[in-house]
Amino acid sequence: MKILVLNSGSSSQKACLYEIGETLPAQPADCLWQGTVEFGSESASLAVQNSKGASQKEEIQASSRADAVRRLLGTLTTGSAHTLASFSEIHAVGHRVVHGGPDFDEPVLVTPAVRKAISRAAELAPLHVREEVEGMELVQEMVGAVPQIAVFDTGFHRTIPPSAAVYPGPYKWFEQGIRRYGFHGINHQYCAGRAANMLDRNPASLKLVSCHLGNGCSVAAIDSGRSVDTSMGFTPLEGLMMGTRSGSVDPGILTYLMRQKNLSGGQLDDILNKKSGLLGISGVSGDMRKIESEIEKGNERARLAFDIFVHRLRSGIGSMVAVLGGIDALIFTAGIGEHSAKVRSGACGTVEILGIQIDPEKNRRPMGDADISHADSRVRVLVIHAQEDWAIATECWKLLRSKNATDHDMN
């Protein structure tokens, strides 16, 4: 079964093609083909490679995001890195959908009604959902009547109890669907399963804190394989400091800016989502690699941005441990979590009281998925490569297998 996965972000479009046989492999499969489009202000950069080592890179002068994505998908069947003779070889297309809103928890086949319902959640995650719906429409246009499956980042967090999910405002907020949804659930769930595998433990026996640290950042408390709390909330804006997003701030700041500075809701949304976080504090970049480089040059605002990021991460870890009532393993995943030894050491530097100790040498250069714990650490510290695309592909495989089995039984 060949499954194409589209993973849309606010500044990029990623895609991977997998082939899965009759049984799911124990480890993630390699992509048959993978491609990325990074969007600039006037052009886009396309990069594609396939499992045979062929690659293709080019700058695209696209009139729209949709045109660039069409070009990306077109390289599946044309160009130096093409992998398919035709789109008819694709059995299913999976989409990462950041926000399922109040309507969706489980992966679902995309129908016109489902696509319309997903569109309603765009106001809750404006940086992502519109692009994801656009991707569904492009697949229908280019590939045809292939099954499309939406997999929701909020789904894993459906098990969060009301005490953590309900905001302490008027109860009618909750009745209107305003609640903690949580995000990065696809990867948090994958990491929980991968951690159990690495530790040779039953997932039901583990208390885990998972730190997904990329351009977007969140921590999750996972008890017996179930999410019981997470830092992101009604939207992906709450919680930790991020690349360009503020994370949690005193809501009184926002009402102050509205009253005293006459800022509109749209202006506040732009500031909090695009001009805050590492970028807003440093004035340099929302990329942690650039922040660390600037610190080495003596940039004090970059140092402050790093220190705030680590401080809030420590606070987030501590709060999740308190919710769990203990911790067996701490997980670092996604771009910053996997690649920044300084962030990992900074986050663990003041939590030895929790039994968390990392080995400096292991932390410096972890190879693949790795245990970077010190020998004396009571808590295992793991670095796990984010595998959202693979997790989406496996959910598509499971759903189609289940549907085929059901259809067979009915016949």
N, C-alpha and C positions, 0 to 999 in steps of 0.2 A: 504494500500500500504506500504510494507516494503522497506525502502530505507537505504542502507549502504553508509556511507560517509567516504572517505579516505582523511585525511589531513596530507600531508607529510611535514616534516620540514628537516632542514639540519642535525639535531642530534636526531630526533625522528620520529616515525610514529604513528599517532593517528587514531582511527577508532571508529565510532558510528553507531549503528543500530536503526533507528526510525520506528515507525508505524504511518501513517497519514491516517485519514479516508476520508469521502466525502468532508469535509470542513476543512480549516486550523484553528487550535485553536488560540485563542487570545494570549496565552502565549506559550513559547517554551515547547515542550513535553520532558519528560524524555527519556533517552536512554533505549531501551530494553537490550542492550549489549554495552559495551564500552571497548576498549583496547588500550594499549600504549606499544610501544617498544622504549626504550632508548638505543641508540647505544654507546658502549664503544670502546676502541681501539682493544680489543681482544674478547669481548663477548657482549651480549645484555641482557637487563633486560625486561622481559615481565610482564605486569600486566593487568588482565582482570577481569571484574565484570559484573553481569547482574542485571536486575531489581528485581529479587527474592532474592538478597542478596548473591548469591554465588560468590566466587572470586577465582582467581588462580594467583599465582606469581611464577616466576622461572627465573633462569639465563639460557640463551641460548648460546650454543657454536656453533654459526652459521658460515658457511664458507663465507657468503656474506650477504649483506643487504636484498637481495631478499629472501634468505632462512629464515631469521628472520620474514619477513613480511608474508611469507607462513605459518609459525608457528602461527603467530598472527591470520590470517584469519581462520586457521584450528580450532581455539578454538570456532568459531561460532557453529560448529557442533559436536565437541568432547571435552572431558574434563569436569571438575567440574562446569564450568560456561557456558556451551554450551546453546544456546538459540534456535537454529534451528535444525529440523530433517535432512534437507538437504539444499544445496545452492539454490535449485529450488524455495524456498520460497521468495527469494529476487526478488523484482520487478524492482529495478534500483540501480545503484551505482553512487554516485556523487563524483567528485574529485575537491578539491581546486587546481587551477592552478594559480601560482603566477603571471605569465606574459603572457598576450595574444598577446603581440607584436602588430604589425600593422594590424593583420588579424582578431582578435576576440575582441568583446565588450560584446555581450550577451552570456548567457549559450547556449551550443550547444551539440548535440548528437555526441559522439565520433565515428568517422569512421577512416579507415586507413589513408585517406587523411588529416583529422583533426589532428590525432595523429602526422603525419609527420610535419604538419605546426607548431604544438605546440613545437615539438622538435627543430625547428629552433630558437625558443626564448630562448633556454637553455643558449646561450652565454650572454644573458641579465640578467639572474638570475641563475647563475651557482650553487648556493647552494640548489636550489629547483626543477627546472623544470625537470632535468634528473630523479630524484626520483619520480616525479609525473607521468611521462610517463611510468616509470618502473612499477608503481602501476597499471596503465591501462592494461599493458601487463599481470601482475600477475592475475588480475581479470578475464581477458579473459581465461587464462590458468586454473584457479581454478573453476570459477563460470560458464563459458560458455557464451552463446549468450544473456546475460542480457544487456538491454540498459545502456550504460555508458554516463554520462553527465559531461562535463567540465564547471566549474563555475570559472570565472576569477577575480582575485583580482584587476586587472586594470580596469574592466568594469565600476564600479561606477564613475570613474574619466573621463569617455569619454566626460562629459559635461564641462570640464575645457575649458575656452575660449582660443583662440590663444595667447592672450597677456600673459597668464600664462604658456601655453603649449610649446611655441616655444622658444628655446634657442637663445641667442643673438650672435651666431656664424654665419658662412656663411649660407645663406638661403638654400643652397643645403643639409645641414644637415637635415633640416626638410623634404625636398623632398626624402631623403634616409630613412625616418622613425625615425630619431633621434629627440625625443621630450619628453616632460614630460608625462609619463604614469600614475604615481602614483600607490600606493599599499595599502594593508590592506583595499581595497574598500569593500569587503564583510562585514567586521565588522563595518567600518565607516557607511555604509548604514543601517545596522541593528540598530546601536546605534542611528542614527538619527530618525528612526521610533519609537524606544523604548522611546527616550526622549520625543517625541511628546505625546506618550501615558502617560508617567509619569506626564507630565505637563498639560495634558488634553487640548492640543492645536492642531490646524491644522498644519501639517508639513509645509504647504505653508506660514505660518505666522512666521516662526522661522529662526533666524540666529544663527548657532551653530558652535562651535569650538570643534572638537573631537580629543582627544589625545589617540592614541593607543600606549601604552607603555609596551613592552615586551622585548624579546631579540632583536627584531626589533622594531623600534619606528617611528611613523609618526604623524603629525598633519594634519587635514583637515578642510577647511572652507566650510561649507554647508549652502547654502542659498535656502530657500523654498524647501528643500529636495534634492537639486542638488549640487554636488561637484563643486566648483568654483576655488579651489586651494588646493594644498597639498605639503608637504615638500619633499617626495620622488619623484624621477624624472624618468629619462631614465632607471635607474636600482634602486633596493632597497637600494643602497649605499648612495644616496644623503640625505641631511637633518639633522635630529637630531643625536646627539651622541647615540650609541646603545651598546648592550652587548659586541660584538667583532668587530663591524663595526664602522668606523670613523665618518660617516656622512660627511657633506660638509667640504672640506678643500680647500685651495688655490691651483688651478691647477698648479701654478708655482712651488709648492713644488714637484710635481710629475715630471715635466720636469727637475727640478734641480737634483733630485735623479737619473733620467735616465742619465743625462749628467755627473754629478760629481761622482756618486757612481756606475755607470754602472748597475743599476737595470733593469731587464727586465719587460715587461708587466705582465708576470705571477707572478713574485716576488712582484710587486706592488699590484696586485690583491689579493694575499695571505695576505699581510700586512694589506691592507685596510679592507678586509672582515673578517679576522680571528684573527688578532693580534693587533687590535686597540680598540677604544671605552673604556668602563669601564675596560676591561681586560688590554688593552695597557697602560692606565694611571696608574691604581692601581698596576699592576704587580701581582695581586692576583686572580681576578675572573671577569667574565663578568656577574655574578649574583648579582643583587642589594641587595638581602638578605645578601650575604657574604660581600658586600661592607659596608653595614650599621653595620654589626657585627664587621668588622675590624675598623671602625671609633670609636666604643665604646672602642676598645683596644688602641686607640691613633695612629692608622696608618695614617700618614699624606698624603700619596699618595692615599689612599682610600678616604680621605676627599676631596682631590683635584678632584678625579674622580667624586665624588658626586656633588661637586660645579659646575664643568663644565657641567655635565648632566643637572642640574637644570637651570643654566644660559642659555643654549641653548634651553631648553624647554620654558622658559619665553620668549625668543626672538621669538621662533616659534609661541607661542600663540599670542603675540603682532602683529606679521606680518599678521596672519590670521584675527584678529579683524580689522586691517586696510583694508584688502581686502574686508571684509564684510561691512565695514562702521558702525559697531556696533555688539553687541552680546547679545543674550537672555539667552544662557546657555553654560556652559563649561563642557565637558564630559571627564571623566577619565575611561579608559577601558584597558583590557588585564592585564597580570601578575603584572607588576609594578604599573600600573594605578589603579588596584583594591586593591592591598595589601600594598602599601607603603604610609602610612600616612605622612611620612617625605617628600617624593617627592611631594605629593599633596600640603602640607602646604608650602613647599619651592617654588613651582611653582606659588602659589597664593600670596605669601608674599609681592611682590612688584607691584602687578597689581590692588591694591584697587582703583587706579585712574580710572580703567575701570568699577568700580562698582562691582568687584568680591570680596566677603568675605566668608570665610568658618567658620563654627562653629567648634571650636577645639574638642569638645566632640563628635560631630557627625562624624568628620573626623577620630577620633581615632579608632572607631570600627563600620564602616558602615555595616549594615546587608543586604546582598543581594543587589539588585538595590536600591540605596538610594540617597536622596537629602541631601547633607551635607552643604548646604548654611547657612550662618548666617541669622537671622531674618531680619537684615537691608540690606542684599545684594540685589542690583538691578538686579544682574545676578544670575541665578540658577546654582549651581555646583552639578553635578550628577556623581555618581559612577555606572557604568553599566557593568554587567558581560558580557564578550565576548561570543558571541554565533555563531561563524563562522560555526560550523558543522550544527546547526539547520537552519541557513540561507541557507546553501547549500542544505540541504534536502528540504526546501520549494521551492527553485528554481527548483529542480528536479521534485517535485510534480506538480508545475505549468506547466513546459514544457511538461511533459507526459500527463497531463490533456488536454492541448491545442492540442497536437499531436493526442490524441485519438479522440477529438472532430472534428478535421480536417479530420481524416481518416473516421469517421462516416459520415460526410457531403458528402465526395467524393463517399462513397458507396451508 
